[in-house]
């Protein structure tokens, strides 16, 4: 059974009920899904999200030293991850190095085969860098805001993912 790590900025968010719906659908297909979030809101979302909140892991649960040790595990993977991070223009590199190490540590601890990020902003960049560190496959989904209003190194991210999701045809065409 494949284990998917869902990489989220905030979880759950009431205006993003589709994220919980998508996770439950993947579980119904037989996947093990682990939500990994920059921020977990214990009182957020809908009542149906409670079991997902209970198993969500905050990136901040990994201290800086533990995140750094992931970078020291495999020099070739670290060079690939750092190469990606150094090409980022829209995100702070220091925090991306830390969050990628945190996410890679969590993904390895949970036996993830694949990291999937919502949306095409810092979560996608973190997932891509962490996938390079951990050896996981990676994908992300883009929406209107992160694709059209505030893209953050979108072209670079698009070239480095295993697969890509878009919700509407025009967005898929623009990718």
C-alpha positions in Angstrom: 0.0 0.0 0.0 1.4 3.4 -1.0 1.7 6.1 1.6 0.9 9.6 0.5 2.1 12.7 2.4 -0.2 15.6 1.8 1.7 18.9 2.2 -0.5 21.8 3.3 0.1 25.3 4.5 -2.8 25.3 7.0 -5.0 22.4 7.8 -7.9 22.2 8.0 -9.3 25.4 6.5 -13.0 25.8 6.2 -12.8 27.5 2.8 -10.8 24.5 1.5 -13.1 21.6 2.3 -12.0 19.9 -0.9 -8.7 19.0 0.7 -10.3 16.8 3.3 -12.7 15.4 0.7 -9.7 14.5 -1.5 -7.8 12.9 1.3 -10.8 10.8 2.3 -11.2 9.8 -1.4 -7.6 8.7 -1.6 -8.0 6.6 1.6 -11.2 5.0 0.1 -9.0 3.9 -2.8 -6.7 2.1 -0.4 -3.9 4.7 0.1 -2.5 5.5 3.5 -2.6 9.3 3.7 -0.7 11.5 6.2 -1.5 15.2 6.3 1.7 17.3 6.9 1.1 21.0 7.6 3.0 24.1 8.4 0.1 25.1 10.7 -2.5 22.7 12.2 -5.8 24.2 13.5 -7.3 21.9 16.0 -10.6 23.8 15.9 -10.7 24.3 12.1 -12.5 22.6 9.3 -15.6 20.5 9.5 -16.5 17.8 12.1 -15.7 15.2 9.4 -12.1 16.5 9.4 -11.5 15.6 13.0 -9.8 12.2 12.3 -7.6 13.9 9.8 -6.6 16.6 12.2 -5.8 13.9 14.8 -3.2 12.3 12.5 -1.9 15.5 11.0 1.8 16.2 11.7 3.1 19.8 12.0 6.5 20.5 10.3 7.4 22.4 13.4 7.4 19.1 15.3 10.8 18.5 13.8 13.5 20.6 15.5 16.3 22.3 13.5 19.0 19.7 14.4 16.8 16.8 13.3 16.0 18.6 10.1 19.7 19.2 9.5 20.6 15.5 9.9 18.4 14.7 6.8 20.6 17.0 4.8 23.7 15.0 5.9 22.3 11.6 5.1 22.9 11.5 1.3 25.2 14.1 -0.2 23.9 13.6 -3.8 20.3 14.1 -2.8 21.3 17.1 -0.7 23.1 18.7 -3.7 20.0 18.1 -5.9 17.7 19.7 -3.2 20.0 22.6 -2.6 20.3 23.2 -6.4 16.5 23.5 -6.6 16.4 25.8 -3.6 19.1 28.1 -4.9 17.1 28.6 -8.1 14.1 29.9 -6.1 13.6 33.6 -6.4 10.2 34.0 -4.7 10.8 32.2 -1.4 13.3 32.8 1.4 16.0 30.2 1.0 16.9 29.7 4.6 13.3 28.9 5.6 13.0 26.6 2.6 16.1 24.7 3.6 14.7 24.2 7.1 11.2 23.3 6.1 12.4 20.9 3.4 14.5 19.1 6.0 11.6 19.0 8.4 9.3 17.6 5.8 11.8 15.1 4.5 12.3 13.9 8.1 8.6 13.4 8.6 8.1 11.8 5.2 10.9 9.3 6.0 9.5 8.6 9.5 6.1 7.8 8.0 7.3 5.7 5.1 5.9 8.0 2.4 6.3 7.0 -1.2 4.9 10.2 -2.6 4.5 13.9 -1.4 1.5 15.8 -2.8 1.3 19.6 -2.1 -1.6 21.9 -2.1 -0.9 24.6 -3.7 1.8 25.8 -6.1 3.4 28.2 -3.6 5.8 27.4 -0.6 4.1 24.1 0.0 5.1 22.9 -3.6 8.6 24.2 -3.3 9.0 22.5 0.1 7.6 19.3 -1.2 9.9 19.3 -4.2 13.0 20.0 -2.1 11.9 17.4 0.5 11.3 14.8 -2.3 14.9 15.3 -3.5 16.1 14.7 0.1 13.9 11.7 0.8 13.7 10.0 -2.6 9.8 10.3 -2.7 7.9 11.1 -5.8 6.3 14.5 -5.8 3.3 16.3 -7.3 1.3 19.4 -6.6 -2.0 20.9 -7.5 -2.4 24.5 -8.7 -5.3 26.8 -8.3 -6.1 30.3 -9.5 -4.3 32.4 -7.0 -1.0 30.6 -7.0 -1.0 30.2 -10.7 -2.3 33.6 -11.9 -2.1 36.2 -9.1 1.0 35.3 -7.1 3.1 32.6 -8.8 6.3 31.8 -6.9 8.8 30.2 -9.3 6.0 28.3 -10.9 8.0 27.4 -14.1 10.8 25.9 -12.0 8.4 23.9 -9.9 6.4 22.6 -13.0 9.6 21.1 -14.4 10.5 19.2 -11.3 7.3 17.3 -10.2 6.3 13.7 -11.0 2.8 14.7 -12.0 0.6 17.8 -11.9 -3.1 18.4 -11.1 -5.3 21.3 -12.3 -8.9 21.8 -11.5 -10.1 23.5 -14.6 -9.1 23.1 -18.3 -7.7 26.7 -18.7 -5.4 26.2 -15.7 -4.2 22.8 -17.1 -3.6 24.5 -20.5 -1.6 27.3 -18.9 0.5 24.8 -17.0 
